[in-house]
Amino acid sequence: MRLYSHWQPQLQDPYIGQLAVLVIAPTFYSAMLYWSLGIIIQLVAPQHSPLSAKNLKICFLVADFISLIVQAVGGGIAGSAITQEDLDLGSRYIRVFCFEALSI
């Protein structure tokens, strides 16, 4: 993406693709962290956790999945925006990234 954008700087598609990857990639990283945390809790001290390891994984992975879908919708709206209002609408959807950060 970045190399393509370097050789064709006037095109918008490489920029949109790079933005989509940068916005969506942390969702999978945080899902891996939640999964690992559930395993660690299960192995080390399950009696001290307010949520069971299974419920912890389910709770965080559902929150990640919801934010991934909303971010994808926002990215699609922003990427196909023709007017400034459409771009602002897509940006509002992408701001749901804050929801994902708060779920951590």
GIBELBEL-V871081 format. One record per backbone hydrogen bond with DSSP energy under -0.5 kcal/mol. CO is the residue of the C=O (numbers start at 1). NH is the residue of the N-H. E is the energy in kcal/mol with one decimal. If there is no record, write none. Layout:
BEGIN
co->CO nh->NH e->E
co->CO nh->NH e->E
END
This chain:
BEGIN
co->1 nh->5 e->-2.6
co->2 nh->6 e->-1.9
co->3 nh->7 e->-2.1
co->4 nh->8 e->-1.6
co->6 nh->9 e->-0.5
co->8 nh->11 e->-1.6
co->12 nh->16 e->-2.3
co->13 nh->17 e->-2.6
co->14 nh->18 e->-2.4
co->15 nh->19 e->-2.4
co->16 nh->20 e->-2.4
co->17 nh->21 e->-2.1
co->18 nh->22 e->-2.3
co->19 nh->23 e->-1.9
co->20 nh->24 e->-2.5
co->21 nh->25 e->-2.2
co->24 nh->27 e->-1.3
co->24 nh->28 e->-0.7
co->25 nh->28 e->-0.8
co->25 nh->29 e->-1.4
co->26 nh->30 e->-2.7
co->27 nh->31 e->-1.8
co->28 nh->32 e->-1.8
co->29 nh->33 e->-1.8
co->30 nh->34 e->-2.5
co->31 nh->35 e->-2.3
co->32 nh->36 e->-2.4
co->33 nh->37 e->-2.5
co->34 nh->38 e->-2.3
co->35 nh->39 e->-1.9
co->36 nh->40 e->-2.6
co->37 nh->41 e->-2.7
co->38 nh->42 e->-2.1
co->39 nh->43 e->-1.9
co->40 nh->44 e->-2.9
co->41 nh->45 e->-0.8
co->45 nh->48 e->-1.3
co->46 nh->49 e->-0.8
co->52 nh->56 e->-2.6
co->53 nh->57 e->-2.2
co->54 nh->58 e->-2.3
co->55 nh->59 e->-2.7
co->56 nh->60 e->-2.3
co->57 nh->61 e->-2.5
co->58 nh->62 e->-2.3
co->59 nh->63 e->-1.8
co->60 nh->64 e->-2.3
co->61 nh->65 e->-2.4
co->62 nh->66 e->-2.5
co->63 nh->67 e->-2.1
co->64 nh->68 e->-2.4
co->65 nh->69 e->-2.2
co->66 nh->70 e->-2.3
co->67 nh->71 e->-2.5
co->68 nh->72 e->-2.3
co->69 nh->73 e->-2.3
co->70 nh->74 e->-2.5
co->71 nh->75 e->-2.8
co->72 nh->76 e->-2.3
co->73 nh->77 e->-2.4
co->74 nh->78 e->-2.8
co->75 nh->79 e->-2.7
co->76 nh->80 e->-1.6
co->78 nh->81 e->-0.9
co->83 nh->87 e->-1.8
co->84 nh->88 e->-2.4
co->85 nh->89 e->-2.2
co->86 nh->90 e->-2.4
co->87 nh->91 e->-2.1
co->88 nh->92 e->-2.0
co->89 nh->93 e->-1.7
co->90 nh->94 e->-2.1
co->91 nh->95 e->-1.6
co->93 nh->96 e->-1.7
co->94 nh->97 e->-2.2
co->95 nh->98 e->-2.2
co->96 nh->99 e->-1.4
co->96 nh->100 e->-1.3
co->97 nh->101 e->-2.2
co->98 nh->102 e->-2.4
co->99 nh->103 e->-1.6
co->100 nh->104 e->-0.7
co->101 nh->104 e->-0.6
END
